[in-house]
Amino acid sequence: MSDATRKTYTLCSPHCGNNPCSFEVEASGEEITSFRANPRMRIKPCIKGFQLPDRYYHPDRLLYPMKRVGAKGSGPGGANRFERVSWDEALELVAGGLEAAKAKGGNESVMMYHYSAQHTLPGGRDAEPATIMRLMNMWGGAVQPYKRGSLCWKAFLGASDDVFGHWQVNNKPTDDCEWIVLWGNNPVETGYRGLLQSLQSAKKNGARFIVVDPLRTRTVERFGEVHVPIRPSTDTALALAVLRLMLSEGALDETFLRQRTNAAFLVDVETARFVRGADGAPLVWDHDTASARPFVACAKPALRGTFQVNGTGCRPALDYLRDAAEPWTPERAARECGVSAEHVRSIAQAMRRGKVIVFYGSYQRTVHGEQAVRALHILNLMAGASGGVLRHGAREAGFPFEKADGTGLVEIMTDRWALPNPVKRTIPTGRIGEAILNPDSYGGPVHAALVMWGNPVGQAGNAHKTERALRALDFCAVSDIFMTPTAKCADVVLPASTWLERCAITDGMEAGNTFFHLVHEMTPKQILIYTPGAMPPRGESLDDFEIVCRLAEKMGYGAHFPWKSSREWIEELLEAARSDARFPWFEDVTIEKLETEGQIILDIPEAAPRWDLTTPHGRAQVFFEEIPQQVPRHFPPEEDSGREEANYPLQLLTPKTYFRASSTFNNAKKLLRHGWNVATLHPADAAARGIENGDSVRLKNDYGESVFEARVSKGIRPGVVHVPAGGLPEDGAANQLTGDALSEYENATFNSYRVEAEKS
């Protein structure tokens, strides 16, 4: 590149919920002279994106391909030792290692592991159907753990789907609420682009806030008129106590429950199944005719009582919720949840004129997180605070996708290039260690792994087990920007470029796209963000897309990956988009316009709330016929910890945080210097262990140990220690202390573990 000053754009799009963001870059040669948010952004980026220049220049960057030398684990701290090799040799080793595993155990013994470190096309996770998985599927396929379970939010997705058949739930508009209950989430840090602005607008208009959280977070400090410092993993008990008060005080929208939910469906008292008519449709009890009738034929069915239908006792589904809630008096919930009875009453009173924001809370990353998600959705249903789900506003015009915040770009790409995976075997993304070390656990041996856009040792549970598993493989290759804990287990390491160096495109929204359903009143627009590659690549680092194309050549599929650059691939994708009648908003989108502006708004019709739910019978569910716990049930956290209770008395909380996305940005030194990565303890717990503020403290349990700087604060409840999710072992890493147990929908359970703390 010339040394003349140039202005261009780059992007930041990690797996943080706020993605993507656009930045304006001025540079001369390899020196960045100015770096700021793209002025076209309506909602400015969070602090993470401003670390991109430091990532580009970071002294720990991987700049050259490496191969393992010596025995596995023979390097410092049990890591592998590496030496520099050429790209040609590195890719020969990758192709050979995968081929050897296939010869030994078939394609079912090869794992393609990725998560969501980069949401971009073509060199990122969003493009995997058309890039790395296209290549692997041509080759015969591979096991893809990303398709099963989650490290982040499968409990929320699954439980929301149980209630609504969808995850983008539209609740009462924020500005119409006198009270908003923020339950177990911290949008000041994790919902920065959209949700935070929505809440600030509501506060300005007079809304008041209750925040349920064991920690006095920045959200509590900014919004919390009432702070409910709940004991971790007792959220369902608190929700049931609130529900009990709502039921006893008549604070229900009964018309809404009859029309929009299955609350009136009759349930057989012996089988716990819906009572059905001859046509299979559920029946309700009609007081006017004193008989059971199809729910579509009854305007005001009973919501309580015991009835006889064909000699069988039955009750409305809502009565089963009453039964579940009845034992949870405010006083009992106060004892179980570590709050006051008045806290319970405050939430119940607020629900008369408010809503709970149910999203991505720490409560869902627990063994029984789905119970809490369902219970909180049901609180909104009881109060009539739910307005259906969000589907795309142009549905009838040929955009039938379920995701309201999509532009269609990924669908065009998938239609054009994706191939089905011949391998049907699945492994939960949170248990790859178990699958490798115990071959019978998930269908047979795994001999080789290719890892891109993910860091399972650094972000999944039971880090030490995952390390052992990766080193037990016959072959492992990792593509990354840094020598992550996962890369240290590899046989071959491939140096990937940063966003500043790569040509990439991604779609999203003006607000964080995963928060769209919570900020619908802001009418965020859908956008395209593009970067031509603002800076020259450092060392021999390559865009992941180019890595895939070169690997395809080595594996004998080069003819199917003819592109010479990411830009060439993007131009072909945009040409297909412009000619696709389903998506008229791409008609005037050109790569030249994207280069000039960095971000452009697409003229896509807004999503509208709908009640065309895909649940059985098209109604929101408060009773779940196909789930063992047909109504929400509280499981005491002691049942999860078992014998750990005595040896490890402190409950560990590892929520998402402002300064990194999973393990991305975990080595951002500017942020670490400001004390973000610390272990927070209550003064009573610290004093009992001789720990003072600023001390080095070791947290430990049967899974491992990790050392942090201690922060002693009255802002956390006694018996709890908080460390942020992610991290590096040398700076303190939460997942050195967590197991790999999974929840009902195979979500990771990072907040269900206990530790002891000691001064180190």
Protein Blocks (a to p, Z undefined) as FASTA:
>chain_A
ZZbdcdddddddddehjaccddddddehjbcfbdcddfkbmbacdfklmmmmmmmmpmkb
cfbdcddedjehiaghhiacdddddfklmmmmmmmmmmmmmmmnojklpccdddflbgcd
fbbfklmmmmmmmmmmmnnpaadfklggjfklmmmmmmmmmmnopabdcdddfklpfbdc
dehiafklmmmnojlmmmmmmmmnopacddddfbdcfklmmmmmbacdddehilmmmmmm
mmmmmmmnopacfklmmmmmcklpccdfklopacddfkopacdddfklopacdfklcfbd
cfbdcddeehiacddfklmmmmmmmmmcfklmmmmnopafklmmmmmmmmmmgccddehi
aklmcfklmmmmmmmmmmmmmnopagbjaddfklmnopabfblkbghlmmmmmmmmpccd
fblbdcdfklmmmmmmmmmlnopacfbdcdehiafklmmghkllmmmmmmmpmbdcdddf
bdcfklmmpmbdcddddfklpccdddddfbdfklmmmmmmnopacdddddebjaccehjb
dcfklmmmmmmmmnopmmmmmbfbfklmmmmmmmmmmmmmklmmlmmgcfklmmmnopac
dddddddddfbdfbehhiacfbdfkbfblbacdddfklmnmmmmmmmmcccdddddfkbg
hjgoklgmklmmnomaccdddfklmmmnopaehiacddddfkbccdddddddfkbcehia
cddeeijfklopfklmbccbdcfkopacfklcccddddZZ
